[in-house]
Amino acid sequence: MKRAGVVLFSSLALSFCGTSVQSADSERGPKEAPYRYSPANFFHSPLRPSVLAVFPLVGKAVKVPLPFDPGYVAFSPDGKSLYATAALDPTKPSDARTGLLKIEFNPTRVSNVPGSLEFVIFSVAVSGREDKLVISGRRLENGGPSCGVFELNLSDGDARQIFRSQDCDYLSAWNDLNLSPDGERALALHNRRLELLDLVTGTSRPIGPPEFRTGAWAPNGKWIAALDNSRPSQLFLIDPNNLSLRRRLGGTDGGVHWSPDSRYLLLFRNQLLCWFYSYTIETLEISTGKRSVIPNSRCSIQGGASGWVDRANVR
């Protein structure tokens, strides 16, 4: 696929059907149907074409073909698009692949993200208004590479560096970036601990104790959902304006992705009879604390990028 321009693809016709009855910690999805948003997962495999697996809370799972084979994938906060590193090229080493592409659906189209070709990207987060990106990675400049955290303006492709790293190693980078709704703060895993980054002042502080390994900001701004380092991980809701105010929501095997309306968290459950390193999607309703397994996701998650998609835009 060429990096320049916009490529149009045929519309994908998807149908959702089926009903469900819910019980406590049930093996079935919530009663309401149809819910506007659906959990989704992308897992790269060299053995099969790239697809986005979509798991409606009620109804059948579907697989949406992706127009190219991406590397890193991030979901937009509104569930209407994906941002992905450029198509994998086996002739180039991973640290030589630059750029970011935006994938929109209905109809499917791909476009270059302005200003992103300057970057080797380790992690990226999209603002709620999709007017900017925050990138962790390496910026290729005439005087040599510059590494750290950058803010990229999507209207004109201009970028500014916010945090600087002395070396460009992935392990010392700010990973698992996640933006606050106003775009002024971010969460990132740095030096094996979760940090709160102030993008206005360029300062940071750790979130703990305990030590957390990942976190996500609710789209309504009320909570940060974070997983600690215990096994299984404990899930906490943290007040972003007072980090000492917390609500504990029990254990999980991974995940922590907010639905665009802040109603649910997408979590992973490691169930019996699933093959090695395979998971099932579990939703947690924030208002009630009730957990529900998505039946058609059973043993279907093998890592990769997860998030939520707006079903109206994926059909």
Phi and psi in degrees as GROMACS dihedral restraints (atoms count N, CA, C in turn):
[ dihedral_restraints ]
;  ai    aj    ak    al  type     phi  dphi    fc
    3     4     5     6     1   -75.3    20    10
    4     5     6     7     1   144.8    20    10
    6     7     8     9     1   -78.3    20    10
    7     8     9    10     1   -26.0    20    10
    9    10    11    12     1   -84.2    20    10
   10    11    12    13     1   148.9    20    10
   12    13    14    15     1    81.1    20    10
   13    14    15    16     1  -169.8    20    10
   15    16    17    18     1  -121.3    20    10
   16    17    18    19     1   130.7    20    10
   18    19    20    21     1  -109.3    20    10
   19    20    21    22     1   129.2    20    10
   21    22    23    24     1  -102.0    20    10
   22    23    24    25     1   140.0    20    10
   24    25    26    27     1  -127.1    20    10
   25    26    27    28     1   162.5    20    10
   27    28    29    30     1   -66.9    20    10
   28    29    30    31     1   150.7    20    10
   30    31    32    33     1   -68.9    20    10
   31    32    33    34     1   145.6    20    10
   33    34    35    36     1  -101.6    20    10
   34    35    36    37     1   123.5    20    10
   36    37    38    39     1   -91.9    20    10
   37    38    39    40     1   114.7    20    10
   39    40    41    42     1  -118.6    20    10
   40    41    42    43     1   141.8    20    10
   42    43    44    45     1  -124.8    20    10
   43    44    45    46     1   145.7    20    10
   45    46    47    48     1  -122.5    20    10
   46    47    48    49     1   132.1    20    10
   48    49    50    51     1  -148.1    20    10
   49    50    51    52     1   175.0    20    10
   51    52    53    54     1   103.6    20    10
   52    53    54    55     1   160.6    20    10
   54    55    56    57     1  -130.8    20    10
   55    56    57    58     1   171.5    20    10
   57    58    59    60     1  -153.1    20    10
   58    59    60    61     1   148.3    20    10
   60    61    62    63     1  -117.3    20    10
   61    62    63    64     1   131.6    20    10
   63    64    65    66     1  -102.4    20    10
   64    65    66    67     1   141.2    20    10
   66    67    68    69     1  -132.9    20    10
   67    68    69    70     1   173.7    20    10
   69    70    71    72     1   -59.5    20    10
   70    71    72    73     1   130.0    20    10
   72    73    74    75     1    45.1    20    10
   73    74    75    76     1    45.8    20    10
   75    76    77    78     1   -74.4    20    10
   76    77    78    79     1   169.5    20    10
   78    79    80    81     1   -94.3    20    10
   79    80    81    82     1    12.5    20    10
   81    82    83    84     1  -125.8    20    10
   82    83    84    85     1   162.5    20    10
   84    85    86    87     1   -79.5    20    10
   85    86    87    88     1   172.4    20    10
   87    88    89    90     1   -60.5    20    10
   88    89    90    91     1   154.9    20    10
   90    91    92    93     1   -65.7    20    10
   91    92    93    94     1   -35.6    20    10
   93    94    95    96     1   -63.2    20    10
   94    95    96    97     1   136.9    20    10
   96    97    98    99     1  -153.7    20    10
   97    98    99   100     1   140.2    20    10
   99   100   101   102     1   -88.3    20    10
  100   101   102   103     1   141.1    20    10
  102   103   104   105     1   -81.3    20    10
  103   104   105   106     1   140.4    20    10
  105   106   107   108     1   -63.0    20    10
  106   107   108   109     1   -34.1    20    10
  108   109   110   111     1  -108.9    20    10
  109   110   111   112     1   151.0    20    10
  111   112   113   114     1  -131.0    20    10
  112   113   114   115     1   137.2    20    10
  114   115   116   117     1   -62.0    20    10
  115   116   117   118     1   148.8    20    10
  117   118   119   120     1  -146.4    20    10
  118   119   120   121     1   156.7    20    10
  120   121   122   123     1  -144.4    20    10
  121   122   123   124     1   138.0    20    10
  123   124   125   126     1  -118.7    20    10
  124   125   126   127     1   129.5    20    10
  126   127   128   129     1  -132.1    20    10
  127   128   129   130     1   120.3    20    10
  129   130   131   132     1   -77.4    20    10
  130   131   132   133     1   131.3    20    10
  132   133   134   135     1  -139.5    20    10
  133   134   135   136     1   129.4    20    10
  135   136   137   138     1   -71.7    20    10
  136   137   138   139     1    -8.0    20    10
  138   139   140   141     1   -93.5    20    10
  139   140   141   142     1   -10.1    20    10
  141   142   143   144     1  -149.6    20    10
  142   143   144   145     1   158.8    20    10
  144   145   146   147     1   -61.0    20    10
  145   146   147   148     1   151.2    20    10
  147   148   149   150     1   -75.3    20    10
  148   149   150   151     1   130.8    20    10
  150   151   152   153     1  -137.2    20    10
  151   152   153   154     1   157.8    20    10
  153   154   155   156     1  -103.5    20    10
  154   155   156   157     1   115.4    20    10
  156   157   158   159     1   -86.5    20    10
  157   158   159   160     1   123.9    20    10
  159   160   161   162     1  -113.7    20    10
  160   161   162   163     1   130.9    20    10
  162   163   164   165     1  -123.0    20    10
  163   164   165   166     1    87.7    20    10
  165   166   167   168     1   -57.1    20    10
  166   167   168   169     1   148.3    20    10
  168   169   170   171     1   -62.1    20    10
  169   170   171   172     1   -29.5    20    10
  171   172   173   174     1  -131.5    20    10
  172   173   174   175     1   123.5    20    10
  174   175   176   177     1   118.0    20    10
  175   176   177   178     1  -172.8    20    10
  177   178   179   180     1   -82.6    20    10
  178   179   180   181     1   146.8    20    10
  180   181   182   183     1   -73.9    20    10
  181   182   183   184     1   148.8    20    10
  183   184   185   186     1  -133.2    20    10
  184   185   186   187     1   157.9    20    10
  186   187   188   189     1  -118.4    20    10
  187   188   189   190     1   122.6    20    10
  189   190   191   192     1  -102.5    20    10
  190   191   192   193     1   115.6    20    10
  192   193   194   195     1   -61.7    20    10
  193   194   195   196     1   138.4    20    10
  195   196   197   198     1   -96.1    20    10
  196   197   198   199     1   146.4    20    10
  198   199   200   201     1   -74.7    20    10
  199   200   201   202     1    -9.1    20    10
  201   202   203   204     1  -156.0    20    10
  202   203   204   205     1   173.5    20    10
  204   205   206   207     1   -96.0    20    10
  205   206   207   208     1    95.1    20    10
  207   208   209   210     1   -80.7    20    10
  208   209   210   211     1   165.4    20    10
  210   211   212   213     1   -96.8    20    10
  211   212   213   214     1   -89.3    20    10
  213   214   215   216     1   -82.1    20    10
  214   215   216   217     1   136.9    20    10
  216   217   218   219     1  -127.8    20    10
  217   218   219   220     1   134.3    20    10
  219   220   221   222     1  -128.2    20    10
  220   221   222   223     1   142.0    20    10
  222   223   224   225     1   -92.0    20    10
  223   224   225   226     1   140.3    20    10
  225   226   227   228     1   -70.6    20    10
  226   227   228   229     1   151.1    20    10
  228   229   230   231     1   -61.8    20    10
  229   230   231   232     1   -26.9    20    10
  231   232   233   234     1   -90.3    20    10
  232   233   234   235     1    -1.2    20    10
  234   235   236   237     1    75.7    20    10
  235   236   237   238     1    15.2    20    10
  237   238   239   240     1  -104.3    20    10
  238   239   240   241     1    -6.6    20    10
  240   241   242   243     1  -158.5    20    10
  241   242   243   244     1   168.7    20    10
  243   244   245   246     1  -122.9    20    10
  244   245   246   247     1   150.5    20    10
  246   247   248   249     1  -117.2    20    10
  247   248   249   250     1   130.9    20    10
  249   250   251   252     1  -140.6    20    10
  250   251   252   253     1   146.5    20    10
  252   253   254   255     1   -67.0    20    10
  253   254   255   256     1   154.8    20    10
  255   256   257   258     1   -57.8    20    10
  256   257   258   259     1   158.4    20    10
  258   259   260   261     1   -49.5    20    10
  259   260   261   262     1   137.9    20    10
  261   262   263   264     1   -66.6    20    10
  262   263   264   265     1   131.8    20    10
  264   265   266   267     1  -119.2    20    10
  265   266   267   268     1   107.5    20    10
  267   268   269   270     1   -64.3    20    10
  268   269   270   271     1   -13.7    20    10
  270   271   272   273     1   -82.5    20    10
  271   272   273   274     1    -8.6    20    10
  273   274   275   276     1  -116.9    20    10
  274   275   276   277     1   142.8    20    10
  276   277   278   279     1   -66.9    20    10
  277   278   279   280     1   156.3    20    10
  279   280   281   282     1   -59.4    20    10
  280   281   282   283     1   -32.2    20    10
  282   283   284   285     1   -81.5    20    10
  283   284   285   286     1     4.9    20    10
  285   286   287   288     1  -109.3    20    10
  286   287   288   289     1    -1.3    20    10
  288   289   290   291     1   -89.0    20    10
  289   290   291   292     1   122.9    20    10
  291   292   293   294     1  -122.5    20    10
  292   293   294   295     1   163.1    20    10
  294   295   296   297     1    98.7    20    10
  295   296   297   298     1   161.5    20    10
  297   298   299   300     1  -136.2    20    10
  298   299   300   301     1   140.7    20    10
  300   301   302   303     1  -119.4    20    10
  301   302   303   304     1   146.7    20    10
  303   304   305   306     1  -105.7    20    10
  304   305   306   307     1   129.8    20    10
  306   307   308   309     1  -110.5    20    10
  307   308   309   310     1   119.9    20    10
  309   310   311   312     1  -113.6    20    10
  310   311   312   313     1   156.5    20    10
  312   313   314   315     1  -120.9    20    10
  313   314   315   316     1   162.4    20    10
  315   316   317   318     1    63.0    20    10
  316   317   318   319     1    65.1    20    10
  318   319   320   321     1   -82.0    20    10
  319   320   321   322     1   162.3    20    10
  321   322   323   324     1   -72.5    20    10
  322   323   324   325     1   131.0    20    10
  324   325   326   327     1  -147.8    20    10
  325   326   327   328     1   152.0    20    10
  327   328   329   330     1  -126.5    20    10
  328   329   330   331     1   135.7    20    10
  330   331   332   333     1  -140.7    20    10
  331   332   333   334     1   152.6    20    10
  333   334   335   336     1   -70.7    20    10
  334   335   336   337     1   143.3    20    10
  336   337   338   339     1   -86.6    20    10
  337   338   339   340     1   119.9    20    10
  339   340   341   342     1   -56.3    20    10
  340   341   342   343     1   133.2    20    10
  342   343   344   345     1    83.0    20    10
  343   344   345   346     1    -5.7    20    10
  345   346   347   348     1   -82.2    20    10
  346   347   348   349     1   -16.4    20    10
  348   349   350   351     1   -65.5    20    10
  349   350   351   352     1   -12.8    20    10
  351   352   353   354     1   -79.2    20    10
  352   353   354   355     1    -7.3    20    10
  354   355   356   357     1  -117.3    20    10
  355   356   357   358     1   138.0    20    10
  357   358   359   360     1   -91.6    20    10
  358   359   360   361     1   120.3    20    10
  360   361   362   363     1  -105.8    20    10
  361   362   363   364     1   125.7    20    10
  363   364   365   366     1   -93.1    20    10
  364   365   366   367     1   -38.2    20    10
  366   367   368   369     1  -156.3    20    10
  367   368   369   370     1   151.5    20    10
  369   370   371   372     1  -146.8    20    10
  370   371   372   373     1   145.0    20    10
  372   373   374   375     1  -130.4    20    10
  373   374   375   376     1   144.1    20    10
  375   376   377   378     1  -108.9    20    10
  376   377   378   379     1   135.4    20    10
  378   379   380   381     1   -70.1    20    10
  379   380   381   382     1   158.1    20    10
  381   382   383   384     1   -60.4    20    10
  382   383   384   385     1   -33.1    20    10
  384   385   386   387     1   -90.8    20    10
  385   386   387   388     1    -0.8    20    10
  387   388   389   390     1    53.8    20    10
  388   389   390   391     1    39.4    20    10
  390   391   392   393     1  -102.4    20    10
  391   392   393   394     1    -9.3    20    10
  393   394   395   396     1  -156.3    20    10
  394   395   396   397     1   160.6    20    10
  396   397   398   399     1  -119.9    20    10
  397   398   399   400     1   151.9    20    10
  399   400   401   402     1  -114.1    20    10
  400   401   402   403     1   124.2    20    10
  402   403   404   405     1  -117.7    20    10
  403   404   405   406     1   134.0    20    10
  405   406   407   408     1  -106.5    20    10
  406   407   408   409     1   125.9    20    10
  408   409   410   411     1   165.1    20    10
  409   410   411   412     1  -149.6    20    10
  411   412   413   414     1  -120.0    20    10
  412   413   414   415     1   126.4    20    10
  414   415   416   417     1   -99.7    20    10
  415   416   417   418     1   126.4    20    10
  417   418   419   420     1   -87.4    20    10
  418   419   420   421     1   116.4    20    10
  420   421   422   423     1  -126.5    20    10
  421   422   423   424     1   164.1    20    10
  423   424   425   426     1   -60.7    20    10
  424   425   426   427     1   -35.8    20    10
  426   427   428   429     1   -84.1    20    10
  427   428   429   430     1     5.5    20    10
  429   430   431   432     1   117.0    20    10
  430   431   432   433     1   169.6    20    10
  432   433   434   435     1   -71.6    20    10
  433   434   435   436     1   145.8    20    10
  435   436   437   438     1  -120.4    20    10
  436   437   438   439     1   130.0    20    10
  438   439   440   441     1  -119.3    20    10
  439   440   441   442     1   147.9    20    10
  441   442   443   444     1   148.1    20    10
  442   443   444   445     1  -141.9    20    10
  444   445   446   447     1  -115.1    20    10
  445   446   447   448     1   132.6    20    10
  447   448   449   450     1  -127.9    20    10
  448   449   450   451     1   151.0    20    10
  450   451   452   453     1  -109.8    20    10
  451   452   453   454     1   125.5    20    10
  453   454   455   456     1  -113.8    20    10
  454   455   456   457     1   119.8    20    10
  456   457   458   459     1   -79.8    20    10
  457   458   459   460     1   121.1    20    10
  459   460   461   462     1   -78.3    20    10
  460   461   462   463     1   -14.6    20    10
  462   463   464   465     1   -77.1    20    10
  463   464   465   466     1   -32.8    20    10
  465   466   467   468     1  -130.6    20    10
  466   467   468   469     1    -2.9    20    10
  468   469   470   471     1    78.4    20    10
  469   470   471   472     1     6.4    20    10
  471   472   473   474     1   -74.5    20    10
  472   473   474   475     1   144.7    20    10
  474   475   476   477     1  -130.8    20    10
  475   476   477   478     1   146.7    20    10
  477   478   479   480     1  -131.5    20    10
  478   479   480   481     1   145.9    20    10
  480   481   482   483     1   -89.9    20    10
  481   482   483   484     1   133.7    20    10
  483   484   485   486     1  -107.0    20    10
  484   485   486   487     1   -45.7    20    10
  486   487   488   489     1  -124.3    20    10
  487   488   489   490     1   142.8    20    10
  489   490   491   492     1  -118.5    20    10
  490   491   492   493     1   137.2    20    10
  492   493   494   495     1  -111.6    20    10
  493   494   495   496     1   140.8    20    10
  495   496   497   498     1   -74.3    20    10
  496   497   498   499     1   -27.4    20    10
  498   499   500   501     1  -124.9    20    10
  499   500   501   502     1   162.4    20    10
  501   502   503   504     1  -105.5    20    10
  502   503   504   505     1    25.0    20    10
  504   505   506   507     1   -77.6    20    10
  505   506   507   508     1   141.6    20    10
  507   508   509   510     1   -58.9    20    10
  508   509   510   511     1   -37.1    20    10
  510   511   512   513     1   -67.5    20    10
  511   512   513   514     1   -23.7    20    10
  513   514   515   516     1   -99.8    20    10
  514   515   516   517     1     6.7    20    10
  516   517   518   519     1   -82.7    20    10
  517   518   519   520     1   170.4    20    10
  519   520   521   522     1   -91.0    20    10
  520   521   522   523     1   108.7    20    10
  522   523   524   525     1  -109.7    20    10
  523   524   525   526     1   168.8    20    10
  525   526   527   528     1    54.1    20    10
  526   527   528   529     1    47.2    20    10
  528   529   530   531     1   -62.7    20    10
  529   530   531   532     1   143.0    20    10
  531   532   533   534     1  -149.9    20    10
  532   533   534   535     1   129.6    20    10
  534   535   536   537     1   -96.5    20    10
  535   536   537   538     1   147.5    20    10
  537   538   539   540     1   -69.5    20    10
  538   539   540   541     1   158.2    20    10
  540   541   542   543     1   -58.3    20    10
  541   542   543   544     1   -33.7    20    10
  543   544   545   546     1   -84.6    20    10
  544   545   546   547     1    -4.3    20    10
  546   547   548   549     1    74.9    20    10
  547   548   549   550     1     9.1    20    10
  549   550   551   552     1   -96.3    20    10
  550   551   552   553     1   -15.3    20    10
  552   553   554   555     1  -132.9    20    10
  553   554   555   556     1   161.9    20    10
  555   556   557   558     1  -148.1    20    10
  556   557   558   559     1   159.6    20    10
  558   559   560   561     1  -109.2    20    10
  559   560   561   562     1   145.8    20    10
  561   562   563   564     1  -157.6    20    10
  562   563   564   565     1   147.0    20    10
  564   565   566   567     1   -89.1    20    10
  565   566   567   568     1   116.5    20    10
  567   568   569   570     1  -136.3    20    10
  568   569   570   571     1   126.2    20    10
  570   571   572   573     1    53.3    20    10
  571   572   573   574     1    40.8    20    10
  573   574   575   576     1    68.9    20    10
  574   575   576   577     1    21.5    20    10
  576   577   578   579     1  -141.7    20    10
  577   578   579   580     1   149.6    20    10
  579   580   581   582     1   -78.8    20    10
  580   581   582   583     1   130.0    20    10
  582   583   584   585     1  -120.9    20    10
  583   584   585   586     1   151.2    20    10
  585   586   587   588     1  -101.4    20    10
  586   587   588   589     1   118.3    20    10
  588   589   590   591     1  -102.1    20    10
  589   590   591   592     1   130.8    20    10
  591   592   593   594     1   -95.7    20    10
  592   593   594   595     1   108.1    20    10
  594   595   596   597     1   -78.1    20    10
  595   596   597   598     1   -13.2    20    10
  597   598   599   600     1   -82.5    20    10
  598   599   600   601     1   -45.5    20    10
  600   601   602   603     1   -95.0    20    10
  601   602   603   604     1   -14.7    20    10
  603   604   605   606     1    73.6    20    10
  604   605   606   607     1    29.2    20    10
  606   607   608   609     1  -115.4    20    10
  607   608   609   610     1   162.8    20    10
  609   610   611   612     1  -144.4    20    10
  610   611   612   613     1   160.1    20    10
  612   613   614   615     1  -149.6    20    10
  613   614   615   616     1   145.6    20    10
  615   616   617   618     1   -74.1    20    10
  616   617   618   619     1   152.6    20    10
  618   619   620   621     1  -103.8    20    10
  619   620   621   622     1   114.1    20    10
  621   622   623   624     1   165.1    20    10
  622   623   624   625     1   178.6    20    10
  624   625   626   627     1   -76.5    20    10
  625   626   627   628     1   165.7    20    10
  627   628   629   630     1   -70.0    20    10
  628   629   630   631     1   176.1    20    10
  630   631   632   633     1   -76.0    20    10
  631   632   633   634     1   136.3    20    10
  633   634   635   636     1  -111.4    20    10
  634   635   636   637     1   150.8    20    10
  636   637   638   639     1  -108.1    20    10
  637   638   639   640     1   -14.9    20    10
  639   640   641   642     1  -163.8    20    10
  640   641   642   643     1   159.2    20    10
  642   643   644   645     1  -156.8    20    10
  643   644   645   646     1   159.7    20    10
  645   646   647   648     1  -147.1    20    10
  646   647   648   649     1   138.0    20    10
  648   649   650   651     1   -88.2    20    10
  649   650   651   652     1   130.4    20    10
  651   652   653   654     1   -63.6    20    10
  652   653   654   655     1   137.8    20    10
  654   655   656   657     1   -57.8    20    10
  655   656   657   658     1   -26.8    20    10
  657   658   659   660     1   -84.7    20    10
  658   659   660   661     1    -1.7    20    10
  660   661   662   663     1    81.0    20    10
  661   662   663   664     1     0.4    20    10
  663   664   665   666     1   -79.7    20    10
  664   665   666   667     1   -30.3    20    10
  666   667   668   669     1  -138.9    20    10
  667   668   669   670     1   155.1    20    10
  669   670   671   672     1  -108.8    20    10
  670   671   672   673     1   126.4    20    10
  672   673   674   675     1   -94.5    20    10
  673   674   675   676     1   129.3    20    10
  675   676   677   678     1  -139.8    20    10
  676   677   678   679     1   147.6    20    10
  678   679   680   681     1  -109.8    20    10
  679   680   681   682     1   133.2    20    10
  681   682   683   684     1   -85.0    20    10
  682   683   684   685     1  -177.5    20    10
  684   685   686   687     1   -91.0    20    10
  685   686   687   688     1     6.1    20    10
  687   688   689   690     1   -75.2    20    10
  688   689   690   691     1   170.0    20    10
  690   691   692   693     1  -129.9    20    10
  691   692   693   694     1   116.5    20    10
  693   694   695   696     1   -68.5    20    10
  694   695   696   697     1   158.1    20    10
  696   697   698   699     1   -64.9    20    10
  697   698   699   700     1   143.7    20    10
  699   700   701   702     1   -94.9    20    10
  700   701   702   703     1   137.8    20    10
  702   703   704   705     1   -96.9    20    10
  703   704   705   706     1   130.1    20    10
  705   706   707   708     1  -124.5    20    10
  706   707   708   709     1   143.2    20    10
  708   709   710   711     1  -101.1    20    10
  709   710   711   712     1   127.4    20    10
  711   712   713   714     1  -120.6    20    10
  712   713   714   715     1   134.7    20    10
  714   715   716   717     1   -72.2    20    10
  715   716   717   718     1   116.9    20    10
  717   718   719   720     1   -66.2    20    10
  718   719   720   721     1   -16.8    20    10
  720   721   722   723     1   -97.0    20    10
  721   722   723   724     1    -8.7    20    10
  723   724   725   726     1  -151.5    20    10
  724   725   726   727     1    92.1    20    10
  726   727   728   729     1   -64.6    20    10
  727   728   729   730     1   -12.1    20    10
  729   730   731   732     1   -82.9    20    10
  730   731   732   733     1   -14.0    20    10
  732   733   734   735     1   -88.3    20    10
  733   734   735   736     1   115.3    20    10
  735   736   737   738     1  -139.4    20    10
  736   737   738   739     1   153.1    20    10
  738   739   740   741     1  -130.1    20    10
  739   740   741   742     1   122.9    20    10
  741   742   743   744     1   -92.5    20    10
  742   743   744   745     1   132.6    20    10
  744   745   746   747     1  -119.3    20    10
  745   746   747   748     1    18.2    20    10
  747   748   749   750     1    91.9    20    10
  748   749   750   751     1  -172.8    20    10
  750   751   752   753     1   -90.9    20    10
  751   752   753   754     1   160.9    20    10
  753   754   755   756     1  -158.3    20    10
  754   755   756   757     1   158.6    20    10
  756   757   758   759     1   -93.5    20    10
  757   758   759   760     1    -0.6    20    10
  759   760   761   762     1   149.3    20    10
  760   761   762   763     1  -175.0    20    10
  762   763   764   765     1   104.6    20    10
  763   764   765   766     1  -123.9    20    10
  765   766   767   768     1    74.5    20    10
  766   767   768   769     1    73.0    20    10
  768   769   770   771     1  -128.9    20    10
  769   770   771   772     1   124.9    20    10
  771   772   773   774     1   -80.0    20    10
  772   773   774   775     1   141.3    20    10
  774   775   776   777     1   -70.0    20    10
  775   776   777   778     1   152.8    20    10
  777   778   779   780     1   -58.6    20    10
  778   779   780   781     1   -23.2    20    10
  780   781   782   783     1   -96.3    20    10
  781   782   783   784     1     8.4    20    10
  783   784   785   786     1    64.1    20    10
  784   785   786   787     1    17.4    20    10
  786   787   788   789     1   -82.5    20    10
  787   788   789   790     1   -38.8    20    10
  789   790   791   792     1  -124.9    20    10
  790   791   792   793     1   156.8    20    10
  792   793   794   795     1  -110.4    20    10
  793   794   795   796     1   137.6    20    10
  795   796   797   798     1   -91.5    20    10
  796   797   798   799     1   123.7    20    10
  798   799   800   801     1  -125.7    20    10
  799   800   801   802     1   168.0    20    10
  801   802   803   804     1  -113.7    20    10
  802   803   804   805     1   142.5    20    10
  804   805   806   807     1  -123.3    20    10
  805   806   807   808     1   130.7    20    10
  807   808   809   810     1   -91.6    20    10
  808   809   810   811     1   102.6    20    10
  810   811   812   813     1   -98.0    20    10
  811   812   813   814     1   157.6    20    10
  813   814   815   816     1   -63.0    20    10
  814   815   816   817     1   150.3    20    10
  816   817   818   819     1    75.1    20    10
  817   818   819   820     1    -1.7    20    10
  819   820   821   822     1   -83.6    20    10
  820   821   822   823     1   144.2    20    10
  822   823   824   825     1   -69.8    20    10
  823   824   825   826     1   171.5    20    10
  825   826   827   828     1   -55.6    20    10
  826   827   828   829     1   130.6    20    10
  828   829   830   831     1    58.1    20    10
  829   830   831   832     1    35.3    20    10
  831   832   833   834     1  -116.0    20    10
  832   833   834   835     1   142.7    20    10
  834   835   836   837     1  -129.1    20    10
  835   836   837   838     1   166.3    20    10
  837   838   839   840     1  -118.9    20    10
  838   839   840   841     1   144.2    20    10
  840   841   842   843     1   -79.4    20    10
  841   842   843   844     1   135.1    20    10
  843   844   845   846     1  -126.9    20    10
  844   845   846   847     1   133.3    20    10
  846   847   848   849     1  -102.1    20    10
  847   848   849   850     1   144.3    20    10
  849   850   851   852     1  -120.5    20    10
  850   851   852   853     1   119.9    20    10
  852   853   854   855     1   -83.2    20    10
  853   854   855   856     1   120.9    20    10
  855   856   857   858     1   -64.5    20    10
  856   857   858   859     1   -40.2    20    10
  858   859   860   861     1   -68.2    20    10
  859   860   861   862     1   -30.6    20    10
  861   862   863   864     1  -112.6    20    10
  862   863   864   865     1   -18.7    20    10
  864   865   866   867     1    76.7    20    10
  865   866   867   868     1     7.6    20    10
  867   868   869   870     1   -79.5    20    10
  868   869   870   871     1   136.9    20    10
  870   871   872   873     1  -109.0    20    10
  871   872   873   874     1   142.7    20    10
  873   874   875   876     1  -141.2    20    10
  874   875   876   877     1   134.5    20    10
  876   877   878   879     1   -84.6    20    10
  877   878   879   880     1   138.4    20    10
  879   880   881   882     1   -86.2    20    10
  880   881   882   883     1   107.9    20    10
  882   883   884   885     1   -55.7    20    10
  883   884   885   886     1   -43.0    20    10
  885   886   887   888     1   -76.4    20    10
  886   887   888   889     1    -1.1    20    10
  888   889   890   891     1   -96.4    20    10
  889   890   891   892     1     1.5    20    10
  891   892   893   894     1   -57.2    20    10
  892   893   894   895     1   122.6    20    10
  894   895   896   897     1    61.2    20    10
  895   896   897   898     1    22.3    20    10
  897   898   899   900     1   -99.9    20    10
  898   899   900   901     1   -10.8    20    10
  900   901   902   903     1  -101.4    20    10
  901   902   903   904     1   123.4    20    10
  903   904   905   906     1  -123.7    20    10
  904   905   906   907     1    37.0    20    10
  906   907   908   909     1    97.2    20    10
  907   908   909   910     1  -155.3    20    10
  909   910   911   912     1    81.4    20    10
  910   911   912   913     1  -164.8    20    10
  912   913   914   915     1   -95.2    20    10
  913   914   915   916     1   134.7    20    10
  915   916   917   918     1  -126.3    20    10
  916   917   918   919     1   157.0    20    10
  918   919   920   921     1   179.0    20    10
  919   920   921   922     1  -156.9    20    10
  921   922   923   924     1  -125.3    20    10
  922   923   924   925     1   145.0    20    10
  924   925   926   927     1  -123.8    20    10
  925   926   927   928     1   148.2    20    10
  927   928   929   930     1   -81.4    20    10
  928   929   930   931     1   116.0    20    10
  930   931   932   933     1   -60.7    20    10
  931   932   933   934     1   -28.9    20    10
  933   934   935   936     1   -64.1    20    10
  934   935   936   937     1   -23.9    20    10
  936   937   938   939     1  -100.4    20    10
  937   938   939   940     1    -2.4    20    10
  939   940   941   942     1  -123.4    20    10
  940   941   942   943     1    81.7    20    10
